[in-house]
Amino acid sequence: MLPLVYDEYIMAVLTPHQIENLQEQAKQSRGHLSHLIISDLLTTFHCDIETLLKTLLPVAASFSQAPISQFNVGAIAYDEKTGSAYLGANLEFTHQALNQAVHAEQAAINNAWLNGARSVSLIAITDAPCGHCRQFMNEIAGAESLRVLLPTQETDLKALLPSSFGPLDLGNSYRLLDSNTGNATSTSEALSLMLREQLSLAYAPYSKNAAAVEVVTVAHGTFYGRYAENAAYNPSLSPMQSALSQLALAGLTIDDVELESVTLVESKNGFNQKAVAQAVLDSYVADITLRHVLV
C-alpha cells in the first residue's frame, strides 16, 4: 500500500482510465515503455522525467504478485541514453522458499537488460530499497552514479550503500548491462536461435556458469530469462526467476498459462540452475518435463 499522501498525488495526475490504459500498454510490451511512449507522456503531463516516473510507479506496482507478504512494490529503471523506461514489480511464489522471490528493483533492471539496455541512470521505487536490492543494483554498469528516486526524496546508490562490496573486489572488470560477454554456445543439441542468443548474453563472471531458459506457452508466446550473477552471490537472479518476472509483467502467472515446453541450458562445467528451475515447475505444473541441456 502506497503512503496516502503519495497515493492522493498520483490520483491527481493520472485518472483511473489513464492508469488502465497504461497497464494494458505495459502488458503488451512486457513492461517496456519505449522512448516514444515516454516522450508522449512527458508532453501530455508537461513534467520532467523524475515526476513522470513517480507518477507511473502505481502502474509498475500493479504487476506485483505478493501472496506471502501482501506488500506490493513497483520500480522503474530509466535509461537516459535511449529515453526508455522498464517496469518491475516484486514476485513471490507461495510454493517456494522466500529466497526465490524476485524484488521489484531486480525485476526492473532485469527487464532493462533483457530489452537490450546498456545503462540505467535512474531507478524510481515505491519504497526504500532493501539491502538485497542495493547489492543487486551495485552490480550494474554505472552503479557509481545511479540515482535512486523515492516518493518523497531523491538519493543515489553510493549514499545508500557506503563502503560497498562489488565486482572489482573479485577482480571483475565488467558489469551487468555491459555489452555481450561472449559466452560460448557450442552444443550438439537443437536449441532455438533466441535461446542461444540469451545464453550468450548471460552474466556469470564468478561461477562462469552461463545459463538461460526458454519458456514456451501454448497461447501467450515465449518468455526468456538469463542468469544474472552478483558479487555477493545471494542477490543473483536465476534464469527461471528472470523469465517468470517477464511473465508477471505480461499480467500473467505460471498458473494462468499452458506450457508447451521449458528448456534450461547452462554450462556443464559448473551447472547449478537445474534444481531451482525444477523446483518451481514441480510446484506449479505437474505435466511438464524440464528439458535440461549442458553446453
VEXVEX-161148 format. One record per residue (C-alpha): residue number from 1; residue in one letter; x, y, z. Coordinates in steps of 0.5 Angstrom, whole numbers. Layout:
N
{kolpa NUM; "A"; {X; Y; Z}};
...
END
This chain:
295
{kolpa 1; "M"; {0; 0; 0}};
{kolpa 2; "L"; {3; 7; -2}};
{kolpa 3; "P"; {3; 12; 3}};
{kolpa 4; "L"; {-3; 16; 3}};
{kolpa 5; "V"; {0; 23; 1}};
{kolpa 6; "Y"; {3; 20; -5}};
{kolpa 7; "D"; {-3; 16; -7}};
{kolpa 8; "E"; {-7; 22; -7}};
{kolpa 9; "Y"; {-2; 26; -11}};
{kolpa 10; "I"; {-2; 20; -16}};
{kolpa 11; "M"; {-9; 20; -17}};
{kolpa 12; "A"; {-9; 28; -18}};
{kolpa 13; "V"; {-4; 27; -24}};
{kolpa 14; "L"; {-7; 20; -27}};
{kolpa 15; "T"; {-14; 18; -28}};
{kolpa 16; "P"; {-16; 11; -27}};
{kolpa 17; "H"; {-18; 11; -34}};
{kolpa 18; "Q"; {-11; 13; -36}};
{kolpa 19; "I"; {-8; 8; -31}};
{kolpa 20; "E"; {-12; 2; -34}};
{kolpa 21; "N"; {-9; 4; -41}};
{kolpa 22; "L"; {-2; 5; -39}};
{kolpa 23; "Q"; {-3; -2; -35}};
{kolpa 24; "E"; {-5; -5; -42}};
{kolpa 25; "Q"; {0; -2; -46}};
{kolpa 26; "A"; {5; -4; -41}};
{kolpa 27; "K"; {3; -12; -41}};
{kolpa 28; "Q"; {3; -12; -49}};
{kolpa 29; "S"; {10; -9; -48}};
{kolpa 30; "R"; {12; -14; -42}};
{kolpa 31; "G"; {14; -7; -38}};
{kolpa 32; "H"; {18; -4; -43}};
{kolpa 33; "L"; {16; 4; -44}};
{kolpa 34; "S"; {20; 6; -51}};
{kolpa 35; "H"; {22; 13; -51}};
{kolpa 36; "L"; {17; 15; -56}};
{kolpa 37; "I"; {12; 13; -50}};
{kolpa 38; "I"; {16; 17; -45}};
{kolpa 39; "S"; {16; 23; -50}};
{kolpa 40; "D"; {9; 23; -51}};
{kolpa 41; "L"; {7; 22; -43}};
{kolpa 42; "L"; {12; 28; -42}};
{kolpa 43; "T"; {9; 32; -47}};
{kolpa 44; "T"; {2; 30; -44}};
{kolpa 45; "F"; {3; 32; -37}};
{kolpa 46; "H"; {8; 38; -38}};
{kolpa 47; "C"; {13; 35; -33}};
{kolpa 48; "D"; {20; 33; -32}};
{kolpa 49; "I"; {22; 25; -32}};
{kolpa 50; "E"; {23; 25; -25}};
{kolpa 51; "T"; {16; 27; -24}};
{kolpa 52; "L"; {13; 22; -29}};
{kolpa 53; "L"; {17; 16; -26}};
{kolpa 54; "K"; {14; 18; -20}};
{kolpa 55; "T"; {7; 18; -23}};
{kolpa 56; "L"; {8; 12; -26}};
{kolpa 57; "L"; {10; 8; -20}};
{kolpa 58; "P"; {3; 5; -19}};
{kolpa 59; "V"; {3; 2; -26}};
{kolpa 60; "A"; {9; -2; -24}};
{kolpa 61; "A"; {7; -4; -17}};
{kolpa 62; "S"; {0; -6; -20}};
{kolpa 63; "F"; {4; -12; -23}};
{kolpa 64; "S"; {6; -14; -16}};
{kolpa 65; "Q"; {5; -21; -14}};
{kolpa 66; "A"; {6; -22; -7}};
{kolpa 67; "P"; {1; -27; -4}};
{kolpa 68; "I"; {6; -28; 2}};
{kolpa 69; "S"; {8; -21; 4}};
{kolpa 70; "Q"; {2; -17; 2}};
{kolpa 71; "F"; {7; -12; 0}};
{kolpa 72; "N"; {7; -9; -7}};
{kolpa 73; "V"; {13; -6; -9}};
{kolpa 74; "G"; {14; -3; -16}};
{kolpa 75; "A"; {20; 0; -19}};
{kolpa 76; "I"; {22; 3; -26}};
{kolpa 77; "A"; {29; 3; -29}};
{kolpa 78; "Y"; {30; 9; -33}};
{kolpa 79; "D"; {36; 9; -39}};
{kolpa 80; "E"; {37; 17; -40}};
{kolpa 81; "K"; {41; 15; -46}};
{kolpa 82; "T"; {35; 12; -50}};
{kolpa 83; "G"; {30; 15; -46}};
{kolpa 84; "S"; {26; 8; -45}};
{kolpa 85; "A"; {24; 6; -38}};
{kolpa 86; "Y"; {23; -1; -36}};
{kolpa 87; "L"; {18; -3; -30}};
{kolpa 88; "G"; {19; -8; -25}};
{kolpa 89; "A"; {15; -11; -19}};
{kolpa 90; "N"; {16; -16; -14}};
{kolpa 91; "L"; {14; -23; -15}};
{kolpa 92; "E"; {13; -28; -9}};
{kolpa 93; "F"; {12; -36; -10}};
{kolpa 94; "T"; {7; -39; -5}};
{kolpa 95; "H"; {10; -46; -6}};
{kolpa 96; "Q"; {18; -44; -6}};
{kolpa 97; "A"; {23; -41; 0}};
{kolpa 98; "L"; {22; -34; 0}};
{kolpa 99; "N"; {29; -33; -2}};
{kolpa 100; "Q"; {26; -35; -9}};
{kolpa 101; "A"; {22; -28; -9}};
{kolpa 102; "V"; {24; -23; -14}};
{kolpa 103; "H"; {25; -16; -12}};
{kolpa 104; "A"; {22; -10; -16}};
{kolpa 105; "E"; {29; -7; -17}};
{kolpa 106; "Q"; {31; -14; -19}};
{kolpa 107; "A"; {25; -14; -24}};
{kolpa 108; "A"; {26; -7; -27}};
{kolpa 109; "I"; {34; -8; -28}};
{kolpa 110; "N"; {33; -15; -31}};
{kolpa 111; "N"; {27; -12; -36}};
{kolpa 112; "A"; {32; -7; -38}};
{kolpa 113; "W"; {38; -12; -39}};
{kolpa 114; "L"; {33; -17; -43}};
{kolpa 115; "N"; {31; -11; -47}};
{kolpa 116; "G"; {38; -9; -49}};
{kolpa 117; "A"; {39; -3; -45}};
{kolpa 118; "R"; {47; -2; -43}};
{kolpa 119; "S"; {46; 3; -38}};
{kolpa 120; "V"; {41; 5; -32}};
{kolpa 121; "S"; {42; 12; -30}};
{kolpa 122; "L"; {36; 13; -25}};
{kolpa 123; "I"; {31; 8; -22}};
{kolpa 124; "A"; {25; 10; -18}};
{kolpa 125; "I"; {22; 6; -13}};
{kolpa 126; "T"; {15; 6; -9}};
{kolpa 127; "D"; {19; 4; -2}};
{kolpa 128; "A"; {26; 5; 0}};
{kolpa 129; "P"; {31; -1; -3}};
{kolpa 130; "C"; {33; -7; 2}};
{kolpa 131; "G"; {40; -9; 3}};
{kolpa 132; "H"; {39; -14; -2}};
{kolpa 133; "C"; {37; -10; -8}};
{kolpa 134; "R"; {42; -5; -6}};
{kolpa 135; "Q"; {47; -10; -7}};
{kolpa 136; "F"; {44; -12; -14}};
{kolpa 137; "M"; {44; -5; -16}};
{kolpa 138; "N"; {51; -5; -14}};
{kolpa 139; "E"; {53; -10; -20}};
{kolpa 140; "I"; {50; -6; -26}};
{kolpa 141; "A"; {55; -1; -30}};
{kolpa 142; "G"; {54; 6; -28}};
{kolpa 143; "A"; {52; 4; -21}};
{kolpa 144; "E"; {57; 9; -18}};
{kolpa 145; "S"; {53; 15; -21}};
{kolpa 146; "L"; {46; 11; -20}};
{kolpa 147; "R"; {41; 16; -18}};
{kolpa 148; "V"; {35; 13; -13}};
{kolpa 149; "L"; {28; 16; -14}};
{kolpa 150; "L"; {23; 15; -8}};
{kolpa 151; "P"; {16; 18; -7}};
{kolpa 152; "T"; {19; 23; -2}};
{kolpa 153; "Q"; {26; 24; -3}};
{kolpa 154; "E"; {32; 23; -9}};
{kolpa 155; "T"; {39; 20; -7}};
{kolpa 156; "D"; {44; 16; -10}};
{kolpa 157; "L"; {46; 9; -9}};
{kolpa 158; "K"; {53; 11; -7}};
{kolpa 159; "A"; {49; 14; -1}};
{kolpa 160; "L"; {45; 8; 0}};
{kolpa 161; "L"; {51; 3; 0}};
{kolpa 162; "P"; {57; 6; 3}};
{kolpa 163; "S"; {64; 2; 3}};
{kolpa 164; "S"; {61; -2; -2}};
{kolpa 165; "F"; {63; -9; -4}};
{kolpa 166; "G"; {62; -10; -11}};
{kolpa 167; "P"; {65; -13; -18}};
{kolpa 168; "L"; {72; -10; -17}};
{kolpa 169; "D"; {73; -13; -10}};
{kolpa 170; "L"; {73; -20; -14}};
{kolpa 171; "G"; {77; -18; -20}};
{kolpa 172; "N"; {71; -17; -25}};
{kolpa 173; "S"; {72; -11; -29}};
{kolpa 174; "Y"; {66; -11; -33}};
{kolpa 175; "R"; {59; -11; -30}};
{kolpa 176; "L"; {52; -13; -31}};
{kolpa 177; "L"; {49; -9; -37}};
{kolpa 178; "D"; {56; -8; -41}};
{kolpa 179; "S"; {56; -11; -48}};
{kolpa 180; "N"; {56; -18; -50}};
{kolpa 181; "T"; {60; -22; -45}};
{kolpa 182; "G"; {62; -27; -51}};
{kolpa 183; "N"; {60; -34; -47}};
{kolpa 184; "A"; {61; -40; -52}};
{kolpa 185; "T"; {54; -43; -54}};
{kolpa 186; "S"; {57; -49; -57}};
{kolpa 187; "T"; {53; -55; -57}};
{kolpa 188; "S"; {50; -61; -61}};
{kolpa 189; "E"; {43; -60; -58}};
{kolpa 190; "A"; {38; -57; -62}};
{kolpa 191; "L"; {36; -50; -59}};
{kolpa 192; "S"; {33; -44; -62}};
{kolpa 193; "L"; {37; -38; -64}};
{kolpa 194; "M"; {34; -34; -59}};
{kolpa 195; "L"; {36; -39; -53}};
{kolpa 196; "R"; {43; -39; -56}};
{kolpa 197; "E"; {43; -31; -56}};
{kolpa 198; "Q"; {40; -31; -49}};
{kolpa 199; "L"; {45; -36; -47}};
{kolpa 200; "S"; {51; -32; -50}};
{kolpa 201; "L"; {49; -25; -46}};
{kolpa 202; "A"; {48; -29; -39}};
{kolpa 203; "Y"; {52; -25; -34}};
{kolpa 204; "A"; {56; -30; -30}};
{kolpa 205; "P"; {63; -27; -29}};
{kolpa 206; "Y"; {64; -31; -22}};
{kolpa 207; "S"; {62; -38; -23}};
{kolpa 208; "K"; {63; -38; -30}};
{kolpa 209; "N"; {56; -42; -31}};
{kolpa 210; "A"; {53; -38; -36}};
{kolpa 211; "A"; {45; -40; -36}};
{kolpa 212; "A"; {39; -38; -40}};
{kolpa 213; "V"; {32; -41; -40}};
{kolpa 214; "E"; {26; -41; -45}};
{kolpa 215; "V"; {19; -42; -43}};
{kolpa 216; "V"; {14; -43; -49}};
{kolpa 217; "T"; {7; -43; -47}};
{kolpa 218; "V"; {1; -45; -52}};
{kolpa 219; "A"; {-3; -38; -52}};
{kolpa 220; "H"; {2; -33; -49}};
{kolpa 221; "G"; {8; -33; -53}};
{kolpa 222; "T"; {15; -35; -51}};
{kolpa 223; "F"; {19; -32; -45}};
{kolpa 224; "Y"; {26; -32; -44}};
{kolpa 225; "G"; {31; -31; -38}};
{kolpa 226; "R"; {38; -30; -36}};
{kolpa 227; "Y"; {43; -32; -31}};
{kolpa 228; "A"; {45; -25; -27}};
{kolpa 229; "E"; {50; -26; -22}};
{kolpa 230; "N"; {52; -22; -16}};
{kolpa 231; "A"; {59; -21; -13}};
{kolpa 232; "A"; {55; -22; -6}};
{kolpa 233; "Y"; {52; -29; -9}};
{kolpa 234; "N"; {46; -29; -6}};
{kolpa 235; "P"; {42; -23; -10}};
{kolpa 236; "S"; {44; -27; -16}};
{kolpa 237; "L"; {38; -28; -21}};
{kolpa 238; "S"; {37; -35; -23}};
{kolpa 239; "P"; {34; -36; -31}};
{kolpa 240; "M"; {28; -38; -28}};
{kolpa 241; "Q"; {27; -32; -24}};
{kolpa 242; "S"; {28; -28; -30}};
{kolpa 243; "A"; {23; -31; -34}};
{kolpa 244; "L"; {18; -31; -29}};
{kolpa 245; "S"; {19; -24; -28}};
{kolpa 246; "Q"; {17; -23; -35}};
{kolpa 247; "L"; {11; -27; -35}};
{kolpa 248; "A"; {9; -23; -29}};
{kolpa 249; "L"; {10; -16; -33}};
{kolpa 250; "A"; {5; -19; -38}};
{kolpa 251; "G"; {0; -19; -33}};
{kolpa 252; "L"; {0; -27; -32}};
{kolpa 253; "T"; {2; -32; -27}};
{kolpa 254; "I"; {5; -39; -28}};
{kolpa 255; "D"; {-2; -42; -26}};
{kolpa 256; "D"; {-5; -38; -32}};
{kolpa 257; "V"; {-1; -41; -38}};
{kolpa 258; "E"; {-1; -48; -41}};
{kolpa 259; "L"; {6; -49; -42}};
{kolpa 260; "E"; {9; -53; -48}};
{kolpa 261; "S"; {16; -53; -46}};
{kolpa 262; "V"; {21; -51; -42}};
{kolpa 263; "T"; {29; -51; -44}};
{kolpa 264; "L"; {34; -49; -39}};
{kolpa 265; "V"; {41; -49; -42}};
{kolpa 266; "E"; {48; -48; -38}};
{kolpa 267; "S"; {55; -50; -37}};
{kolpa 268; "K"; {57; -57; -36}};
{kolpa 269; "N"; {63; -54; -32}};
{kolpa 270; "G"; {59; -52; -26}};
{kolpa 271; "F"; {52; -52; -27}};
{kolpa 272; "N"; {47; -50; -21}};
{kolpa 273; "Q"; {41; -48; -24}};
{kolpa 274; "K"; {37; -54; -25}};
{kolpa 275; "A"; {35; -55; -18}};
{kolpa 276; "V"; {32; -48; -18}};
{kolpa 277; "A"; {28; -49; -24}};
{kolpa 278; "Q"; {26; -56; -23}};
{kolpa 279; "A"; {23; -54; -16}};
{kolpa 280; "V"; {19; -48; -19}};
{kolpa 281; "L"; {16; -53; -24}};
{kolpa 282; "D"; {14; -58; -19}};
{kolpa 283; "S"; {11; -53; -15}};
{kolpa 284; "Y"; {6; -51; -20}};
{kolpa 285; "V"; {6; -55; -26}};
{kolpa 286; "A"; {5; -63; -26}};
{kolpa 287; "D"; {5; -65; -33}};
{kolpa 288; "I"; {11; -61; -36}};
{kolpa 289; "T"; {18; -64; -36}};
{kolpa 290; "L"; {24; -59; -36}};
{kolpa 291; "R"; {29; -60; -41}};
{kolpa 292; "H"; {36; -59; -39}};
{kolpa 293; "V"; {42; -58; -44}};
{kolpa 294; "L"; {49; -58; -42}};
{kolpa 295; "V"; {54; -54; -46}};
END
